[in-house]
Amino acid sequence: MIHTVTETGSTSADLAARLRAGERVAEGDWLVADRQVAGRGRQGRPWQDASGNFMGSTVVHPGPGDPPAHTLTLATALAAYEAVVPLLSDPRALAIKWPNDLLLGGAKLSGILLEREGDAVVVGIGINLAQAPDLPDRPTVALSDLGPAPDRDAFAITLAAAFDREIERWRTFGIEPLIRRWLAVAHPLGTPLKVHDADGVPTYGTFAGLAPDASLLLLLEDGTTRVIHAGDVTLG
């Protein structure tokens, strides 16, 4: 089920509030907004919305036999990738940046934020279909920069179906094939990266793949490899 609202603060915040109130929000249900006035990205940054873009959230209820919940970020990125790539004339221009950003020609196309709420995980996704926000620290792009903007409602149906498939694969096959599939559509090994920690301190290196737990492997200039469990990653 895809439920659409004209305006809200944040679709993720709305679903989190329903969960805190004791409501059992079903997997496969999505809340999609025409406009968000208080969307959030990683590290508390505001997520700027725009008319015609996709802004929506859903819920996953991890079970005892499921992979670690943090690996849902890889599955979510793959779902977004699978929804976008058929819309492109050159799929090679699309890549995933750790942990879950979509880059189109090296510019940011999407934002994905996963937040724990009790035993559930709220998954928020924003994708620039019609307009790209102006960000001070990184280039951005919208699908409308390459041609007509996709219809938001049709895209929502495609994304919801892709997400259902990825969650089923996540549960059925586990982390190892998830990481292999993620790496196959990520930016290449050796890509220069800059990682800011929680205090804003940057570390420079090159992309060396993912650890078995889905952490980022960053090859430093001295030849050592650092395992990054959390951080704000940009190219270069």
N, C-alpha and C positions, 0 to 999 in steps of 0.2 A: 504494500500500500504506500502510495506517495501522497502525502498531505501537503497542500500548498497554502501559505499565508501571504497576505499582501505585505505586511511589515511586522518585524519583531526585533528585539534587541539582538539576540543570537539564537540560532536554531539549536546549537549545542547546549547553551544555558537552559533553554526551554526543556529539552529532553532530560537534562540532569535534574532540573527541579521536579519533573514528573517522577523520576526514579526516587528522589529523596522523599517524595510524598507517598511512596509505597506502591506506585503504579508499576505494573509489569509491562514495560514497553517491549513489544515483540521484535525479534530480529526480522529484518526484511521490511520493516516500516521506516519510512523516511519523512522528515519534516523539511520542506523546501520553502525558502522565502523569496519573494520578489525583491525585498529590500531588507537589509540588516542595518541597524543603527549602532550596534555595539559588538560587531564581530571581532574575534580575537585570533591572533596567530601565535607562533612560537615565542617564548620568552615574554609573553604579555603584550606583544605589539598589536596595535589595532589592525584588523583586516578590513581594507577599504573595499566596499562593494560597489557595484555599478549595475544599472538596469540592463537586463538581458544576460547577465552572468549566472552561472550556477552557484548557489549557496545553499547547502543542505547538510543534514546530519542524520545519523542512524545509530543503532545500539547493537553491540555484540555482548553476549553473555557467555564468557569462557567457562568451560566445564573442567572437571578434574582430569580428564584424559587429553585435554587440548594442549597445544604448544604454549610456551610462555606468552602472556598477554602482550608484552612489548613488541613481539614479532608481528603483531597485527599491523604495525605501521608499514611493513614491507608488503603485506597482502593488500593493504589499502592503496599503496602506490601503484601496484600492478593492476588493480582494478581501474584506477584512473587512467593509467597508460592504455589499457585495452579499450576503454571507452573513447579515448581521443584518437588513437592511431588510425582508425578507419577513415577519419575525417581529413587526413593529410595526404597531399599528393606525393610527398617524400617522407615516409615514416622514419628514415634515418636521422631526420632533424630533431626527433623527439628522444629524450633520454631522462632517466631518473637520477636525481642527486640525493645522496644520503641525508636523512633516512627516507624521505618521501616526496620531495619536490619534483614536479615535472618541469623540465627545461626544454624549450623549443628554440632551436638555434642559439642555445646558451642563455636565453632569457627566461625569467620565471613566468610560468603559465598558470601555476596552481599553488594553493596552500592547503596543507592537511594537518589537522591537530587532533590527537587522541588524548582523552582525559579519563582517568579512572573515577567512577562514581559507585562506591560500594563494591559489589561483585561484578558490576557491568563496566563496559568501556564505551564511552560516547565518542563517535567518529564524526568529525566535522570536515567537510571538503568544500573548498572554493575554487572554481575554475573560470578563467577569463575567457568567456565565449565571445562577448561583444565588445568589452572595453578592458584595458589594462590600467591598473592603478600606477600612479607616479611614485616610485619609491626612491628614497635618497641614496640607498646603499647598493642597489643592484638593478640591472635592466629588467624590464617586464615586457610581456607580449600578450596579445589576445589572438584567438583564432580568426577574428574578423580582420586582422592585419594581413591574412593570407587569402581571404575570400569572404563570401557571405557568412555572417555569424550563424552558427547552428541554432536551431530552435531549442530553447531552454527545456521545455517540457519533454520533447523527444529525447534530448540528451539525458535527462533525468532517468527516463525509463532504461536507456542503454547502460548508464552507470550503475543503476540499482541491480540490473541483471549481472553485470560484470562483477560487482561486489559479492553477490550471492555465490557465484562460481568460485571466486578466490577464497572465500571463507570456507566453502566445502573442501577445496584443495588443501587449505591450511589445516583443517581438522583431519583430513584423511591421510595426507602424505607427510605432514610435519615440516620441520625447518629446512632440512638439507635441500630438497628440490625447490623450495621457496627461494632460498638464497641463490641457487643456480639460475633460476628464471629471472630473478631480480638483477643479477650481475649481467645477464645476457642483454638487458636493455638499459643498463646504467651507462654513464659516461665511461670512457675507456680507462683501463689501468694506466697509471702514470699521469693522469690529469692533475695539474697543480691545484691544490686546495688550501684554503685558509680556514682555520677552525677557531672560533672565539669560545672561551669557556664562560661559566656563569658570571665571572667578574669582568668579562670583556677582553681578557688577555688573549692575543692571537698566537696561534701556532701554525707554521707553514710546513707544507710537505706535499707529497703526491699520493694519489689514490692507489692503495695496495690491496683492495678487495675488502671482504667482510670476514670477521671472525666467526667461528661456529655458532656463537650466540647472537649473531647479526650486528655486533658492534663494528664500527668503522676502523679499518686498518690504515694508518697514515705513515708513509715512509718519510722519515726526516732526512735532512741534509747529511747528517753524520752516519747514515746507513742503518740506523736503528728504526724499528717499527713501533709506533705508539698505538695502543688500543684506545679508541675514543668511544665512551659509552653515552655521552651527551655533549651537545655543543651546537653552535650556530655555524653551519658550513656554507662557504661561498667558493666559487671558482676563482682560482688565481691567488 
